[in-house]
Every structure is written in structure tokens, then in C-alpha cells.
Amino acid sequence: MPSVSAHSLVSAMVQKARTSLVPPPRQLTERASNDPQRMRARRTEAEILAKMPFDEWLSCTAVSRLIGAPDDRKTRARLDRLARDGQVERKREQGSHGPVYLFKRFRKERPTGRRW
């Protein structure tokens, strides 16, 4: 029966205790919440919501021109995220060159209950 020295047993226990106190390193797939790309994306989304009119359907190109963005592909990604989050509505129609997505900002609902 192989014998385990007391020193190796204690050092293994100390190593285990040290590693349990240190938080595990961040996974490579996790992203920082304050990276410049995300901050720019949130700023673009806020600008879209601030400038987009209520109850009017706009194409991605129209929204892109409204906010003064040079590239409407990034605007489309921001509009898709806002639609997924339920802040804007999206519908698909047939345009002159193929399918087109139209976006509309929801009107904020007022409470219908009366206050006495």
C-alpha cells in the first residue's frame, strides 16, 4: 500500500483552499458590458427611439437617414434588436425590388383607470 506523506497531503489541501477562494477566470465567450461597440450600439438605439415618430411605418433606409447614419446595415441590426425587445414593431411587405421590412415605434399606453 503506497504511503502518502503528510506534507503532500497538507499542500494539496492548502492548494484546494486557495483555488476555492479565487473566482474562476472569465470565459472567453463572455463579453464586457462596457466595450465600445456595445456602448455605441446602445447609443444608436437610444437615438433611433428618440427620433422615430409614433404610428408611422419607416423602412430601414428611412430610419438610417433620420438618425444620420452612413451605413444602414448597422441600423438594421439595431432595429432588429429593438423589435426583439418589443420597443418597435416590424412587418414585412413586398417592395419594388423584393421584400422590405418596415418598422414602427409603439405609442406609450396611458393608464385607463380613473383616479378619484
C-alpha positions as CSV (number, residue, x, y, z in Angstrom):
1,M,0.0,0.0,0.0
2,P,1.6,3.3,-1.1
3,S,2.0,5.8,1.7
4,V,1.1,9.4,1.3
5,S,3.3,11.8,3.1
6,A,1.7,14.3,5.4
7,H,3.5,17.2,3.6
8,S,2.0,16.3,0.2
9,L,-1.5,15.9,1.8
10,V,-1.3,19.3,3.6
11,S,0.0,21.1,0.4
12,A,-2.8,19.6,-1.6
13,M,-5.4,20.8,0.9
14,V,-3.8,24.3,1.0
15,Q,-3.9,24.4,-2.8
16,K,-7.5,23.4,-2.9
17,A,-8.4,26.0,-0.3
18,R,-6.6,28.8,-2.3
19,T,-8.3,27.9,-5.5
20,S,-11.8,27.9,-4.0
21,L,-11.3,31.5,-2.7
22,V,-10.2,32.9,-6.1
23,P,-13.0,33.5,-8.5
24,P,-12.8,31.5,-11.7
25,P,-11.4,33.4,-14.7
26,R,-13.9,34.9,-17.1
27,Q,-14.9,32.7,-20.0
28,L,-13.6,33.7,-23.4
29,T,-17.2,33.8,-24.7
30,E,-18.3,36.4,-22.1
31,R,-18.1,40.0,-23.2
32,A,-17.6,43.0,-21.2
33,S,-20.7,45.1,-20.7
34,N,-18.8,48.4,-21.3
35,D,-16.9,47.6,-24.5
36,P,-17.0,50.4,-27.1
37,Q,-19.1,48.5,-29.7
38,R,-21.9,47.8,-27.3
39,M,-21.9,51.4,-25.9
40,R,-22.1,52.7,-29.5
41,A,-24.9,50.3,-30.3
42,R,-27.0,51.3,-27.2
43,R,-26.4,55.0,-28.1
44,T,-27.7,54.3,-31.6
45,E,-30.7,52.5,-30.3
46,A,-31.5,55.4,-28.0
47,E,-31.1,57.9,-30.9
48,I,-33.5,55.7,-33.0
49,L,-36.1,55.7,-30.3
50,A,-35.7,59.5,-29.7
51,K,-36.1,60.5,-33.4
52,M,-38.5,57.8,-34.7
53,P,-42.1,59.1,-35.0
54,F,-45.0,57.2,-33.4
55,D,-47.5,55.3,-35.5
56,E,-45.7,55.7,-38.8
57,W,-44.1,52.8,-40.7
58,L,-40.5,53.6,-41.8
59,S,-38.0,51.5,-43.8
60,C,-34.6,50.8,-42.5
61,T,-33.1,53.2,-45.0
62,A,-35.5,56.0,-43.8
63,V,-34.6,55.4,-40.2
64,S,-30.9,55.4,-41.2
65,R,-31.3,58.8,-42.9
66,L,-33.4,60.1,-39.9
67,I,-30.6,59.5,-37.5
68,G,-27.8,60.4,-39.9
69,A,-26.1,57.1,-40.0
70,P,-23.9,56.5,-43.1
71,D,-24.5,52.7,-43.1
72,D,-28.0,51.2,-42.9
73,R,-26.7,47.6,-42.2
74,K,-25.9,48.6,-38.6
75,T,-29.2,50.4,-38.3
76,R,-31.0,47.3,-39.4
77,A,-29.2,45.3,-36.7
78,R,-30.2,47.9,-34.1
79,L,-33.9,47.9,-35.4
80,D,-34.0,44.1,-35.2
81,R,-32.8,44.2,-31.6
82,L,-35.4,46.8,-30.7
83,A,-38.1,44.7,-32.4
84,R,-36.9,41.6,-30.5
85,D,-37.1,43.6,-27.2
86,G,-40.6,44.8,-28.0
87,Q,-39.8,48.5,-28.3
88,V,-40.6,48.8,-32.0
89,E,-42.9,46.7,-34.3
90,R,-41.7,45.1,-37.5
91,K,-43.7,44.0,-40.5
92,R,-42.6,42.6,-43.9
93,E,-44.0,43.8,-47.2
94,Q,-43.2,43.4,-50.8
95,G,-41.2,46.3,-52.2
96,S,-40.3,47.2,-55.8
97,H,-37.0,45.2,-55.6
98,G,-38.1,42.4,-53.2
99,P,-39.2,42.0,-49.6
100,V,-38.8,45.0,-47.3
101,Y,-39.1,45.3,-43.5
102,L,-40.9,48.3,-42.1
103,F,-40.6,49.5,-38.5
104,K,-42.9,51.5,-36.3
105,R,-42.4,52.8,-32.8
106,F,-45.1,51.8,-30.2
107,R,-47.1,54.6,-28.7
108,K,-46.9,54.6,-24.9
109,E,-50.2,53.5,-23.4
110,R,-51.8,55.7,-20.8
111,P,-53.5,54.1,-17.8
112,T,-57.2,53.7,-18.4
113,G,-58.3,53.6,-14.8
114,R,-59.8,56.8,-13.3
115,R,-58.3,58.4,-10.2
116,W,-60.9,59.9,-7.8
